[in-house]
Amino acid sequence: MTKESNDASHWRDFENNPLSHSMAHYLMAIDSLRNEFGYARSTDVADMLGVSRGAASMALTQLKKRGWVGEDHNRFLLLTEEGVRIASMVEHNFIILSKFFEEVLGVRQDIAAGDACKMEHLMSNETGKRLLWLMQDLLSDEELAVRVRERMKEYGKGCNIANVDECPICHGAGECLVTAEAPDTH
C-alpha cells in the first residue's frame, strides 16, 4: 500500500465530515415530503426512511442543532437555507455519480444507484462539478461517447497496457490495478 493511499489527513477528513449518510437522507426526506404534501412531520420522515419514530426524533434533534432543520408556525419540519443547500448538493451528487457509473462506465443501474448512494454525501462540490463537466463533454460528442462505451465493453478482459511502468495510473501503485485481486464488497 502506498503512503499516499493511507494518508491520515484523508481518512481523518472523512471521519470529520459533518454530514453523515443518514443525515443526508433525513434532509432529502424532509425536502421530498414538503414537495409532495406541502408539509413534513417527524412521523412521516420515520415512515419514509423505514426507521423508528424515536430514531427519527433523535436524528432530527441533531439536524436542528446544526441549523439544517427548523419548524414552521404549524411545527412542521422545514429545511433551513443551509439544509436546502446541503440536500440539493447531495441529490445532485447522486445524479452525477449514478449517471457516470451507468452511462460512462457501463455499470448496471442497480449497482450504479447503490454506489452513488454510498458516495453522494462525501463528494465535494468541486469534484461533482468537474465530473459533470467531463460527462457533458464525453456524452455530447457522439463519436467520443461511442468510443468510450465500446472501450468500456472491454472491461474484464484484462489490462490494455502490458507494462505497468507505462501506465499513467498503475505506475505509482507498482502493480496493475486492473488485474489486482480485490474483494467484491457488494
C-alpha positions in Angstrom: 0.0 0.0 0.0 1.3 3.4 -0.9 1.8 6.2 1.6 -0.5 8.4 -0.4 -3.4 6.0 -0.3 -3.1 5.7 3.5 -2.6 9.5 4.2 -4.0 10.1 7.6 -5.3 13.6 6.6 -7.7 12.0 4.1 -9.3 9.4 6.3 -9.4 11.8 9.2 -11.1 14.3 6.9 -13.7 11.5 6.1 -14.3 10.9 9.9 -14.7 14.6 10.5 -17.3 15.1 7.7 -20.2 16.9 9.5 -22.8 15.3 7.2 -23.3 11.5 7.7 -25.1 9.3 5.2 -28.2 9.1 7.3 -28.3 12.9 8.0 -28.3 13.5 4.2 -31.2 11.1 3.8 -33.2 12.8 6.6 -32.7 16.2 4.8 -33.7 14.8 1.5 -36.8 13.0 3.1 -38.0 16.4 4.5 -37.5 18.1 1.2 -39.3 15.3 -0.6 -42.2 15.2 1.8 -42.6 19.0 1.7 -42.6 19.0 -2.1 -45.1 16.2 -2.3 -47.5 17.1 0.5 -46.6 20.6 1.5 -45.5 19.6 5.0 -43.3 17.1 6.7 -43.7 15.6 10.2 -41.2 13.5 12.1 -43.6 10.5 11.8 -43.7 11.0 8.0 -39.9 11.1 7.9 -39.6 8.0 10.0 -42.1 6.1 7.7 -40.3 7.3 4.6 -36.9 6.2 5.8 -38.1 3.0 7.5 -36.8 3.9 11.0 -38.5 4.1 14.3 -40.1 7.3 15.5 -37.6 7.5 18.3 -34.6 7.2 15.9 -36.1 9.9 13.7 -36.7 12.2 16.6 -33.1 11.8 17.8 -31.7 12.4 14.3 -34.0 15.4 13.7 -32.8 17.0 17.0 -29.2 16.8 15.8 -30.1 18.3 12.5 -31.9 21.2 14.3 -28.9 21.7 16.5 -26.7 22.0 13.3 -29.1 24.6 12.0 -30.1 22.5 9.0 -33.7 21.8 10.0 -36.3 24.1 11.6 -40.1 24.2 12.1 -42.7 26.4 10.6 -45.5 28.1 12.5 -47.5 24.8 12.5 -44.5 22.9 13.9 -44.0 21.1 10.6 -40.4 20.3 9.6 -38.6 22.5 7.1 -35.1 22.8 5.8 -33.2 26.0 6.6 -31.4 27.7 3.8 -28.3 25.7 4.6 -30.3 22.5 4.8 -31.7 23.1 1.4 -28.2 23.8 0.0 -26.9 20.5 1.5 -29.9 18.4 0.4 -29.6 19.8 -3.1 -25.9 19.1 -3.3 -26.4 15.5 -2.2 -29.2 15.0 -4.7 -27.1 16.5 -7.5 -24.1 14.4 -6.5 -26.3 11.3 -6.6 -27.5 12.1 -10.1 -24.0 12.9 -11.3 -22.4 9.8 -9.8 -25.2 7.3 -10.9 -25.2 8.7 -14.4 -21.4 8.5 -14.6 -21.3 4.9 -13.4 -24.2 3.8 -15.6 -23.7 5.8 -18.8 -20.0 6.2 -19.0 -18.6 3.2 -17.1 -21.5 0.8 -18.1 -22.3 -0.3 -14.6 -25.7 -1.9 -14.1 -28.4 0.6 -13.0 -28.9 -1.1 -9.6 -25.2 -1.1 -8.8 -24.7 2.4 -10.1 -27.5 3.7 -7.9 -26.2 1.8 -4.8 -22.7 3.1 -5.2 -23.9 6.6 -5.9 -25.9 6.5 -2.7 -22.9 5.4 -0.7 -20.8 8.3 -2.0 -23.3 11.2 -2.6 -22.8 12.9 0.7 -19.0 12.7 0.6 -18.1 14.2 -2.8 -17.1 17.8 -2.8 -18.8 20.4 -5.0 -15.6 20.9 -7.0 -15.3 17.2 -7.8 -19.0 16.9 -8.6 -18.9 19.9 -11.0 -15.8 18.7 -12.7 -17.2 15.2 -13.1 -20.4 16.7 -14.5 -18.4 18.8 -16.9 -16.4 15.8 -18.1 -19.6 13.8 -18.6 -21.2 16.6 -20.6 -18.1 16.7 -22.8 -17.9 13.0 -23.2 -21.6 12.4 -23.8 -22.3 15.4 -26.1 -19.6 14.2 -28.6 -21.4 11.2 -30.1 -18.3 9.8 -31.7 -16.3 10.1 -28.4 -19.2 8.7 -26.4 -19.4 5.6 -28.7 -15.6 5.1 -28.4 -15.8 5.3 -24.6 -18.7 2.9 -24.4 -17.0 0.5 -26.8 -13.9 0.6 -24.7 -15.8 0.0 -21.5 -17.3 -3.1 -23.1 -13.7 -4.5 -22.9 -13.8 -4.3 -19.1 -13.0 -7.6 -17.5 -10.8 -8.8 -20.4 -7.6 -7.6 -18.8 -5.4 -4.6 -18.9 -4.8 -2.9 -22.2 -1.3 -1.7 -21.2 1.2 -4.6 -21.0 3.9 -2.9 -18.9 2.9 -1.4 -15.5 5.7 1.2 -15.9 4.0 2.6 -19.0 0.6 3.0 -17.3 -0.1 6.6 -16.0 -2.3 5.2 -13.2 -0.8 1.9 -12.2 2.9 3.0 -12.3 2.5 4.7 -8.9 1.0 1.6 -7.4 3.7 -0.7 -8.6 1.2 -3.3 -9.9 -1.6 -3.5 -12.5 -4.7 -2.3 -10.7 -6.9 -3.9 -13.4 -5.6 -7.4 -12.7 -5.1 -7.0 -9.0 -7.4 -9.1 -6.9 -9.8 -7.1 -4.8 -12.7 -8.3 -2.7 -16.2 -7.6 -4.0 -17.9 -5.7 -1.2 -21.4 -5.9 -2.7 
